Amino acid sequence: RADFTKIASKDKFAEAVIESWEKCGIKLAFWVVAMEKHANTASSCESIEASDYHFHMAIKLQRRGRWLM
């Protein structure tokens, strides 16, 4: 589930992922990101801060690489 206190939007999520790859010396050729509401949520709060959402991201690297932690 998305923590909007740390990553406020799908654009900020994309920036964080792209920055992580670039720190490893790898550029992204293409990327797309989406924010999706959980289908089965038990939250009674209707605000976006209730974290009923999560992010999806697909990427294509300019060259082969691994995400090193």
C-alpha positions in Angstrom: 0.0 0.0 0.0 1.2 3.5 -0.8 2.4 5.7 2.0 1.5 9.2 0.8 3.6 10.8 3.6 6.7 9.4 1.9 5.7 9.4 -1.7 2.9 11.8 -2.4 2.1 10.9 -6.0 2.7 8.5 -8.9 5.1 11.0 -10.4 7.2 11.1 -7.2 7.1 7.3 -7.1 8.5 7.2 -10.7 11.2 9.8 -9.8 12.3 7.6 -6.9 12.5 4.4 -9.0 14.3 6.2 -11.9 16.8 7.8 -9.5 17.6 4.3 -7.9 18.4 2.9 -11.4 20.5 5.9 -12.4 22.5 5.6 -9.2 23.6 2.1 -10.5 24.6 3.8 -13.8 21.6 2.5 -15.8 19.3 4.7 -17.8 15.7 3.9 -18.5 14.6 3.8 -22.1 10.8 3.8 -21.3 8.7 3.8 -18.3 5.0 4.0 -17.2 3.5 4.2 -13.8 -0.1 3.9 -12.5 -1.8 4.3 -9.2 -4.6 1.8 -8.5 -7.2 1.5 -5.8 -7.3 -1.8 -3.9 -10.3 -3.8 -4.9 -11.0 -5.3 -1.5 -10.3 -2.8 1.2 -11.7 -2.8 4.7 -10.8 0.9 5.3 -13.7 3.0 6.6 -12.0 6.2 5.8 -12.7 7.6 2.3 -9.7 9.9 1.9 -6.6 9.1 -0.2 -4.5 9.2 3.0 -6.2 5.9 4.1 -3.7 4.2 1.7 -6.3 2.3 -0.2 -4.0 2.7 -3.2 -0.8 1.2 -4.6 1.6 1.9 -7.5 2.5 -0.2 -10.6 5.5 0.6 -12.8 6.8 -1.0 -15.9 10.2 -0.1 -17.2 12.5 -0.9 -20.1 16.2 -0.4 -19.5 18.6 1.1 -22.2 20.9 -1.9 -21.4 20.9 -5.0 -19.3 21.3 -4.4 -15.6 20.4 -5.5 -12.1 18.9 -3.5 -9.3 21.6 -3.7 -6.6 20.7 -3.0 -3.0 
